[in-house]
């Protein structure tokens, strides 16, 4: 069993009591059971909640098992604790736990690349396009949120209803 399993179990159960939870996992790890089209995902996110009224949601010493819906098709997923590397609560945004030791290596490398880019090189808009990284997008702290860069599109006009009253 994963040595962090009891901690992950306790935190997942606490977050589930609050409401919907997103678990982040490496679907390529041994023991993970997900739909075939998702088996090669290094960073798979699954939503769990007691409000989904899951018939078989179980959080045990081994990991998490539940029947979930993927594009309308139900599938029983199984996630061992060793494959789970983050837990996030949708209800309370401050409940987020990450386990870097269990993260896929490519995610760790991507994090290291983005954290080595100095903020002052990314923030100025006068920097030449060749000096800015093209493949990495990240949030820059301290930017003004309400300052639009250009004219915003007007919201679309509502369409007339297609239903009619039959007497």
N, C-alpha and C positions, 0 to 999 in steps of 0.2 A: 504494500500500500504506500502511496505517496505520503511523505512525512508531513506535508502541509495539508493533507486531506482533512483532518479534524477542524483546522482553522477555516478552510474553504467551506466545509459543510456548515459550520456554525454561522459564518457570514452570509452564505446563500440562504439559509433558513430565515435569518433575521431580515434580509432584504425581501424575501418572498412574503413575509408577514406584512410588509409595508405596501406591497402591490407588485406591479410588473417589474421583472428583472431581465437584463440582457447579460448572457454569459458569452465570453469570448473564448474560443478554443481553437486548437490546431487539429483539424479533422484527419490529418495524415498519421496521427499517433496511434499506436496499437491499442485495441479495445474500443475505439470510437466507431459507433454505428450511426451513419447518416445516409440520406439518399445518395445513390450512385453519382449523380451529377455534382455533388458537393464533397466527395471524398478526398479530393486533392487540394482543398482550400487550406492555406496556411493560417488565415484569419477568418474563421467562420463565426458569425454572431447569431445566437438563437434567443428568442424571447420566451420566458417562462412566467406563468402567473397562475395562482389558484383561481383567479376569475375566469380563466379559460375553461374551467370545470373539467380539468384533465382526469380521465378515468384511472390513470395509472402513474401519476407523477410520484416518483420516489427519490428521496435524497438519502443515500446510505453511506456506509463507510467505503464502499467501492467507488461511488460517484453518483451521477444523476441519470435517471431513466424516465422517459415520458413519451407519450404519443403526441406528435405535433402535426400541424397541417402545412404542407409545402405545395403552393399553387393549387389548393383545394384537395390535394391528395394526402391522406393521413399516413404517417410513417412513425414507427417507434424508434426513437433515438436513444443512444446510450453514450454517456460521456464520462470516462474515468477522471478522477481528480488530476492525474498527471497531464491530461490534455487541456485542462481549463487554466487559463492564465489571467483572466480578469473577470470581475463581477461588477455590474453597474445597475443601480436602481433607477428606474424611470420616474418614480414618484419623488424621491428626495435626491436631488442632483448631487448632494455632497456625499452620498454613499457610493463610493467607487473603490474597489480594491484591485490592485495589480500584483501579479507574481512574476517578476522579471526572469527568475530562474526557469520558469516553464514556458517563456515566450519562444516562438520559432526564431531561429537565428537570423532569417532575412528581415524580420520585423525589428530585431535589435540593431542590425546594421543600418536599416533605414532611419531609425531613431538617432543613432550616433551620427549619421551623415547630416541630418537636419539640425542637430544640436550644435555641430561644429561651425555652421554657417553663422558668422557674426550678424547681429541684428542691424547694425548701421549699413551693411551692404545691401540689405533687402528693402529697407524702408524708403530711401530716397528714390523718387521717380526719375531723377535726372541721370541715374546710373545707366551706362550703355547696356543694351539688351544682351550682349555677349557675356557680360560679367555676372548676370543674374542666373541662378540655376533654373533650368527649364522643366526638370522632371519632378521637382519637389514642391509641394504646396503645404504651407503651414500657417497657422494663425500668428500674427505679429501683435504682441501685447502693446497696449497704449495707443493704438490707432483710433481715430474718431469713428464711432459707429454710425452717426446720423449724417455724415457728410457724403452725399451721393456724388459719384464721379461723372455722371452725365444725366441727360433727361431720362426720367422713368417712363415706362410704357403705361398708358392708361389701362385700368382694368377692363376686361372685355365686357361688352354690353350683354345683359342676360338674354338668353334665347327664349322665344315664346314656347310655351308648353306644347307637347305633342299629344296630350290626352284631351279628350273632349267629353262633355257630359252627354250621356245617352239616357233618354227618358222612356 
